[in-house]
Amino acid sequence: MLRQATTPTVLIADDSPDDCLIAMRAWEESHLEFDVRCVHDGRELLDYLLRRRKYRAISNHPWPWLILLDLNMPRKDGRTVLVELRSHPEWCHIPVVVFSDSSKPQDIQNAETLGAYDFITKPGTFQEYQHVINELGQMVLTKKGAA
């Protein structure tokens, strides 16, 4: 298994550049020391974890402590990726929080069934984003501190 970096890494998988930018800004303003990276679809997320294509240099792409996963992405959607993440022995321990525009009960239940740690509907304001990010950051730090 690859070793995690000292600074916790959060990997955001979202096809919306605006949503990535907002989430990354909220992490930055949380004043929690996280290295936040963004990939733009499920295939790129798996490339990152498998160290394929542009992610071949392991030292430049630290192992994530948390994955924020959008459900509806091109090439490989979040549902398919979640199944792959949970079935892989090196990835199954990484907390995956589904971070989606959806609030459909079916999507929430499906994500839970597929092994998501949590399901969060994307916030409507930047202040709400900051609140959610602070909670997620504290959860990651607490979970890793107990490990």
N, C-alpha and C positions, 0 to 999 in steps of 0.2 A: 504494500500500500504506500502511496506517496505521502510524504510528511506535509503537515499543514504549516503554513507560514506563521511566524510569531504574531504579526498583525492579522486579525481576523479578516477573511475575505468573504464578501457577499457577491454572489453572481446573480444578476438580474437577467432573465430571459423574457424579452418583450419586443415585439415588432414595431412598436410605436416609438420613434425617436423622442417625441415630446414626453411620453411617459417615462422613458429611461432618464431623460434629463431632469425631470421633476423629482424622481425617486433619488437619483444621485445627489441632487442639490439638498434634498431633505436629509440624506445620510451625512452630507458634509456639514450641514448646520446643526446636526444633533450633537456635535462635539464628542462623539464616540469615535474612538480610533479604529476605523474600519477601512479596508481597501475595497472599494466598490467597483465592480466591472459589469459591463453590459454586453450581452449577445442578442442577436436580433431574430432568432427563430430556434426551434427545437434541434434542428440539425447542427447549427453552430454551437449550441449548448453541449451536445454530445461530442462534437469535435474538440471543444475545450477540455472536456473530461477525459477524452481518449488521447489527447495531445496530438491531434491530426491537423493537417493542412496548416493554417497560419498559427496554430497553437502548439507547434512541435517543441519549442523551447520551454521546458518545464520550469526553469527558474523565472521566466517572465510571466508565468501564468499559475499563480499559487492555487492550491487546493481550496475549494470553497468551504466555509463553515456553515453557510446558509445559501439556499437557492430560492429566489423569488421567481415564480413561474406563471406567466400568462397562459391562459387556456387556448386562446384563438390566435394562432400564429401560422404563417405560411410554411410550406415544405414539410414540417413535422410539428403537429400541434402539441399543446401542453399535456393533453390526456395520454397521448402515445408516449411522450417523453417520460411522464410520471411512471408508467408501467415499466419502461426500460430502467429507470433509476432504481425502482424498488426491487427489480429482479437481479440487479448486478451486485455482486458481493462487496465491491469497493465503494459503491455509491449508496447502498441502502441505508447507511447510518447518517447521511447528510440530511438535516431537516429541510424539507421542501414546503414552502408556503405558497399556495396558489394565490396569486395577486391578480384579480381579474375585474373587468368592467361588469361582469355578470353578477347577479344576485339571485339567480334562479335556484330554487331548492334542489332541483335535479342536478345541477352542476356542483353544488356544494356537497350533496350526498355522494355523487360520483367521485369527486376528488378525495373525500374521506375514505371511500371504499378502496380507491387505488393507492392509498397510503400517504396522502398529504398530511403534514404535521398540522396545518391549519388552512383555512380558506378566508381570505380577506377581500372584500369588495373594494376596489380602488376608491380612495377618498375623493371628495368633490373639491376640497380647498387645499391650499398648500399647508395651512396650519394643521388640518386633519392628517395630511401626509406626514408632517413632522411628528405628530403624536404617535401615529402607527409605527413609524421608523424607530422612535425612541423605545417603544415597547418591544419591537422585534430585536433591537440591539441589546436590550437588557436580557431578553430571553436567551439569546445566543451566548452572551457572556456568562449567564447563570448556568446554562446547560453545559458549557465547556468547562466551567470552573468546578462542576460536580463530577466531571469525567475523570 
